[in-house]
Amino acid sequence: MTDKQTFNQEFGEYGEDIASRFCCKQNFKIIKRNYRCRFGEIDIIAQQGNTLHFIEVKNRSRDLIPGRYAVNANKQRHIRQSAQNYLLQNDLANECLVSFDVIEITDGQIEFLENCFY
C-alpha cells in the first residue's frame, strides 16, 4: 500500500471510531462494524429499539466536499444489497425496521443523517 492509501485507511478507521462512540452516546447498540459480503461493506450496523441502522461513515477534512455527496446512487445500492444480505443471513428480514443513515464527520464535527435514503 502507498503512504496515501495507508493514510486514507487510517483516517477512515478513525472516523468509524468517532462514529461508533457517537452512536453509543445516543443509546445505539453496535451490532457489527465493517460488515463485508459480496455486495459491499457496511461501516456500522447498530440497533436502537426495534430499528436496525445501517450506517455509512464519511470522515472528511474541511477542504473537501461534504461526505454525504459521496454516498451516491451506486453506493446506496451496494449498501441496500449488503443490508438485505445481512438481514437474510441473520433471519431478521421480517423482525425489525431498517434505517439507512450517514454519519458525516468534518474536522471532528459530527452530523447524523438518519434515514437519508431508502
FIKOLZA-1660 file (N, C-alpha, C; in steps of 0.1 Angstrom, whole numbers, plus 5000, padded with zeros to 4 digits):
% residues 118
   i   px   py   pz ch aa at
   1 5008 4988 5000  A  M  N
   1 5000 5000 5000  A  M CA
   1 5009 5012 5000  A  M  C
   2 5004 5023 4993  A  T  N
   2 5011 5035 4993  A  T CA
   2 5009 5043 5006  A  T  C
   3 5017 5053 5008  A  D  N
   3 5015 5061 5020  A  D CA
   3 5001 5068 5020  A  D  C
   4 4997 5072 5009  A  K  N
   4 4984 5079 5008  A  K CA
   4 4973 5069 5011  A  K  C
   5 4974 5056 5006  A  Q  N
   5 4963 5046 5008  A  Q CA
   5 4963 5043 5023  A  Q  C
   6 4975 5042 5029  A  T  N
   6 4976 5039 5044  A  T CA
   6 4969 5050 5052  A  T  C
   7 4973 5063 5048  A  F  N
   7 4967 5074 5055  A  F CA
   7 4952 5074 5054  A  F  C
   8 4947 5072 5041  A  N  N
   8 4932 5072 5039  A  N CA
   8 4925 5061 5047  A  N  C
   9 4931 5049 5048  A  Q  N
   9 4925 5038 5055  A  Q CA
   9 4925 5042 5070  A  Q  C
  10 4936 5047 5075  A  E  N
  10 4937 5051 5090  A  E CA
  10 4927 5062 5093  A  E  C
  11 4926 5072 5084  A  F  N
  11 4917 5083 5086  A  F CA
  11 4902 5078 5086  A  F  C
  12 4899 5068 5077  A  G  N
  12 4886 5063 5077  A  G CA
  12 4883 5055 5089  A  G  C
  13 4892 5047 5094  A  E  N
  13 4890 5039 5106  A  E CA
  13 4889 5048 5118  A  E  C
  14 4896 5059 5119  A  Y  N
  14 4895 5069 5129  A  Y CA
  14 4881 5075 5129  A  Y  C
  15 4875 5078 5117  A  G  N
  15 4862 5083 5116  A  G CA
  15 4852 5073 5121  A  G  C
  16 4854 5060 5118  A  E  N
  16 4845 5050 5123  A  E CA
  16 4845 5048 5138  A  E  C
  17 4857 5050 5144  A  D  N
  17 4858 5050 5158  A  D CA
  17 4850 5062 5164  A  D  C
  18 4851 5074 5159  A  I  N
  18 4843 5085 5163  A  I CA
  18 4829 5083 5162  A  I  C
  19 4825 5077 5150  A  A  N
  19 4810 5075 5148  A  A CA
  19 4805 5064 5157  A  A  C
  20 4813 5054 5160  A  S  N
  20 4808 5043 5170  A  S CA
  20 4806 5049 5184  A  S  C
  21 4815 5057 5188  A  R  N
  21 4814 5064 5201  A  R CA
  21 4801 5073 5202  A  R  C
  22 4799 5080 5191  A  F  N
  22 4787 5089 5189  A  F CA
  22 4775 5080 5191  A  F  C
  23 4774 5069 5183  A  C  N
  23 4763 5060 5184  A  C CA
  23 4760 5055 5198  A  C  C
  24 4770 5051 5205  A  C  N
  24 4769 5046 5219  A  C CA
  24 4763 5057 5228  A  C  C
  25 4768 5069 5226  A  K  N
  25 4763 5080 5234  A  K CA
  25 4748 5083 5231  A  K  C
  26 4744 5080 5219  A  Q  N
  26 4730 5081 5215  A  Q CA
  26 4721 5069 5218  A  Q  C
  27 4726 5060 5226  A  N  N
  27 4719 5048 5230  A  N CA
  27 4717 5038 5219  A  N  C
  28 4726 5038 5210  A  F  N
  28 4726 5027 5200  A  F CA
  28 4734 5016 5205  A  F  C
  29 4731 5004 5201  A  K  N
  29 4739 4992 5204  A  K CA
  29 4746 4988 5191  A  K  C
  30 4759 4988 5192  A  I  N
  30 4767 4985 5180  A  I CA
  30 4766 4969 5178  A  I  C
  31 4761 4965 5167  A  I  N
  31 4760 4951 5164  A  I CA
  31 4772 4946 5157  A  I  C
  32 4776 4954 5147  A  K  N
  32 4788 4949 5138  A  K CA
  32 4794 4961 5132  A  K  C
  33 4807 4961 5131  A  R  N
  33 4815 4971 5124  A  R CA
  33 4821 4964 5112  A  R  C
  34 4822 4971 5101  A  N  N
  34 4828 4966 5088  A  N CA
  34 4823 4953 5084  A  N  C
  35 4810 4952 5083  A  Y  N
  35 4803 4940 5077  A  Y CA
  35 4806 4940 5062  A  Y  C
  36 4812 4928 5058  A  R  N
  36 4815 4927 5044  A  R CA
  36 4808 4915 5038  A  R  C
  37 4804 4916 5026  A  C  N
  37 4798 4905 5019  A  C CA
  37 4801 4907 5004  A  C  C
  38 4796 4899 4995  A  R  N
  38 4799 4900 4981  A  R CA
  38 4793 4913 4975  A  R  C
  39 4784 4919 4981  A  F  N
  39 4778 4931 4976  A  F CA
  39 4785 4944 4980  A  F  C
  40 4793 4943 4991  A  G  N
  40 4800 4955 4995  A  G CA
  40 4802 4955 5010  A  G  C
  41 4803 4967 5016  A  E  N
  41 4806 4968 5030  A  E CA
  41 4797 4978 5037  A  E  C
  42 4794 4975 5049  A  I  N
  42 4786 4985 5058  A  I CA
  42 4795 4988 5069  A  I  C
  43 4797 5001 5071  A  D  N
  43 4807 5005 5082  A  D CA
  43 4802 5002 5096  A  D  C
  44 4789 5005 5099  A  I  N
  44 4784 5002 5112  A  I CA
  44 4770 4997 5111  A  I  C
  45 4767 4986 5118  A  I  N
  45 4753 4981 5119  A  I CA
  45 4750 4983 5134  A  I  C
  46 4740 4991 5137  A  A  N
  46 4736 4994 5151  A  A CA
  46 4721 4993 5153  A  A  C
  47 4717 4990 5165  A  Q  N
  47 4703 4989 5169  A  Q CA
  47 4699 4999 5179  A  Q  C
  48 4688 5005 5177  A  Q  N
  48 4681 5013 5186  A  Q CA
  48 4667 5010 5186  A  Q  C
  49 4662 5005 5198  A  G  N
  49 4648 5000 5198  A  G CA
  49 4647 4988 5189  A  G  C
  50 4636 4989 5181  A  N  N
  50 4633 4978 5171  A  N CA
  50 4638 4982 5157  A  N  C
  51 4647 4991 5156  A  T  N
  51 4653 4995 5143  A  T CA
  51 4667 4992 5142  A  T  C
  52 4671 4986 5131  A  L  N
  52 4685 4983 5127  A  L CA
  52 4689 4995 5118  A  L  C
  53 4700 5001 5122  A  H  N
  53 4706 5012 5114  A  H CA
  53 4718 5007 5107  A  H  C
  54 4718 5009 5094  A  F  N
  54 4729 5006 5085  A  F CA
  54 4736 5019 5082  A  F  C
  55 4748 5021 5088  A  I  N
  55 4754 5034 5088  A  I CA
  55 4766 5035 5079  A  I  C
  56 4767 5044 5070  A  E  N
  56 4779 5047 5062  A  E CA
  56 4785 5059 5069  A  E  C
  57 4798 5058 5071  A  V  N
  57 4806 5068 5078  A  V CA
  57 4815 5075 5068  A  V  C
  58 4814 5088 5067  A  K  N
  58 4823 5096 5058  A  K CA
  58 4830 5107 5067  A  K  C
  59 4843 5105 5068  A  N  N
  59 4852 5114 5075  A  N CA
  59 4859 5122 5065  A  N  C
  60 4858 5135 5066  A  R  N
  60 4864 5145 5057  A  R CA
  60 4871 5156 5064  A  R  C
  61 4880 5162 5057  A  S  N
  61 4886 5174 5061  A  S CA
  61 4879 5186 5055  A  S  C
  62 4881 5198 5060  A  R  N
  62 4874 5210 5056  A  R CA
  62 4875 5213 5041  A  R  C
  63 4886 5209 5035  A  D  N
  63 4887 5213 5021  A  D CA
  63 4880 5204 5011  A  D  C
  64 4874 5194 5015  A  L  N
  64 4867 5185 5006  A  L CA
  64 4852 5188 5006  A  L  C
  65 4845 5183 4996  A  I  N
  65 4830 5184 4996  A  I CA
  65 4825 5175 5008  A  I  C
  66 4813 5179 5013  A  P  N
  66 4807 5171 5024  A  P CA
  66 4806 5156 5020  A  P  C
  67 4809 5148 5030  A  G  N
  67 4809 5133 5028  A  G CA
  67 4796 5128 5023  A  G  C
  68 4785 5134 5026  A  R  N
  68 4772 5129 5022  A  R CA
  68 4771 5127 5007  A  R  C
  69 4778 5136 5000  A  Y  N
  69 4777 5136 4985  A  Y CA
  69 4785 5124 4979  A  Y  C
  70 4793 5117 4987  A  A  N
  70 4800 5105 4982  A  A CA
  70 4791 5093 4983  A  A  C
  71 4779 5094 4990  A  V  N
  71 4770 5083 4991  A  V CA
  71 4760 5085 4980  A  V  C
  72 4765 5082 4968  A  N  N
  72 4757 5084 4956  A  N CA
  72 4748 5071 4953  A  N  C
  73 4741 5072 4942  A  A  N
  73 4731 5061 4940  A  A CA
  73 4738 5047 4939  A  A  C
  74 4749 5046 4933  A  N  N
  74 4756 5034 4933  A  N CA
  74 4760 5028 4946  A  N  C
  75 4766 5037 4955  A  K  N
  75 4769 5034 4968  A  K CA
  75 4757 5030 4976  A  K  C
  76 4746 5037 4975  A  Q  N
  76 4734 5034 4982  A  Q CA
  76 4729 5020 4978  A  Q  C
  77 4730 5016 4965  A  R  N
  77 4725 5003 4960  A  R CA
  77 4734 4992 4967  A  R  C
  78 4747 4994 4968  A  H  N
  78 4756 4984 4974  A  H CA
  78 4752 4983 4989  A  H  C
  79 4749 4994 4996  A  I  N
  79 4746 4993 5010  A  I CA
  79 4732 4986 5012  A  I  C
  80 4723 4989 5003  A  R  N
  80 4710 4982 5004  A  R CA
  80 4711 4967 5002  A  R  C
  81 4719 4963 4992  A  Q  N
  81 4721 4949 4989  A  Q CA
  81 4729 4942 5001  A  Q  C
  82 4738 4949 5006  A  S  N
  82 4746 4943 5017  A  S CA
  82 4737 4942 5030  A  S  C
  83 4728 4952 5032  A  A  N
  83 4719 4951 5043  A  A CA
  83 4709 4940 5041  A  A  C
  84 4704 4938 5029  A  Q  N
  84 4695 4927 5027  A  Q CA
  84 4702 4914 5029  A  Q  C
  85 4714 4913 5025  A  N  N
  85 4722 4900 5027  A  N CA
  85 4724 4898 5043  A  N  C
  86 4727 4908 5050  A  Y  N
  86 4728 4907 5065  A  Y CA
  86 4715 4903 5071  A  Y  C
  87 4704 4909 5067  A  L  N
  87 4691 4905 5073  A  L CA
  87 4688 4891 5070  A  L  C
  88 4690 4886 5058  A  L  N
  88 4687 4872 5054  A  L CA
  88 4696 4863 5061  A  L  C
  89 4709 4866 5062  A  Q  N
  89 4719 4857 5069  A  Q CA
  89 4715 4855 5084  A  Q  C
  90 4709 4866 5090  A  N  N
  90 4706 4865 5104  A  N CA
  90 4691 4864 5107  A  N  C
  91 4684 4860 5097  A  D  N
  91 4670 4857 5098  A  D CA
  91 4662 4868 5105  A  D  C
  92 4665 4880 5100  A  L  N
  92 4659 4892 5106  A  L CA
  92 4650 4900 5096  A  L  C
  93 4648 4894 5084  A  A  N
  93 4641 4901 5073  A  A CA
  93 4627 4907 5077  A  A  C
  94 4620 4900 5086  A  N  N
  94 4607 4904 5090  A  N CA
  94 4606 4908 5104  A  N  C
  95 4618 4909 5111  A  E  N
  95 4618 4911 5125  A  E CA
  95 4620 4926 5130  A  E  C
  96 4624 4935 5121  A  C  N
  96 4628 4948 5126  A  C CA
  96 4625 4958 5115  A  C  C
  97 4626 4971 5119  A  L  N
  97 4626 4982 5110  A  L CA
  97 4640 4985 5106  A  L  C
  98 4642 4991 5094  A  V  N
  98 4655 4994 5089  A  V CA
  98 4656 5009 5086  A  V  C
  99 4668 5014 5089  A  S  N
  99 4671 5028 5086  A  S CA
  99 4685 5028 5079  A  S  C
 100 4686 5036 5068  A  F  N
 100 4699 5038 5061  A  F CA
 100 4704 5052 5064  A  F  C
 101 4715 5052 5071  A  D  N
 101 4720 5065 5077  A  D CA
 101 4734 5068 5072  A  D  C
 102 4737 5081 5073  A  V  N
 102 4751 5085 5071  A  V CA
 102 4755 5093 5083  A  V  C
 103 4767 5090 5088  A  I  N
 103 4774 5099 5098  A  I CA
 103 4785 5106 5091  A  I  C
 104 4784 5119 5090  A  E  N
 104 4793 5127 5083  A  E CA
 104 4802 5134 5094  A  E  C
 105 4815 5133 5093  A  I  N
 105 4824 5139 5102  A  I CA
 105 4833 5148 5094  A  I  C
 106 4833 5161 5098  A  T  N
 106 4841 5171 5091  A  T CA
 106 4849 5178 5101  A  T  C
 107 4862 5176 5101  A  D  N
 107 4871 5183 5111  A  D CA
 107 4866 5180 5125  A  D  C
 108 4861 5168 5128  A  G  N
 108 4857 5164 5141  A  G CA
 108 4843 5168 5145  A  G  C
 109 4836 5175 5136  A  Q  N
 109 4822 5179 5138  A  Q CA
 109 4813 5167 5132  A  Q  C
 110 4804 5162 5140  A  I  N
 110 4796 5151 5136  A  I CA
 110 4782 5155 5132  A  I  C
 111 4777 5150 5121  A  E  N
 111 4763 5152 5117  A  E CA
 111 4757 5139 5114  A  E  C
 112 4746 5135 5120  A  F  N
 112 4739 5123 5119  A  F CA
 112 4728 5125 5109  A  F  C
 113 4728 5119 5098  A  L  N
 113 4718 5120 5088  A  L CA
 113 4710 5107 5088  A  L  C
 114 4699 5107 5096  A  E  N
 114 4691 5094 5098  A  E CA
 114 4681 5092 5086  A  E  C
 115 4680 5080 5083  A  N  N
 115 4670 5076 5073  A  N CA
 115 4671 5084 5060  A  N  C
 116 4683 5086 5055  A  C  N
 116 4685 5096 5044  A  C CA
 116 4684 5090 5030  A  C  C
 117 4683 5077 5030  A  F  N
 117 4679 5070 5017  A  F CA
 117 4672 5057 5019  A  F  C
 118 4666 5052 5009  A  Y  N
 118 4657 5040 5010  A  Y CA
 118 4662 5029 5002  A  Y  C
% end
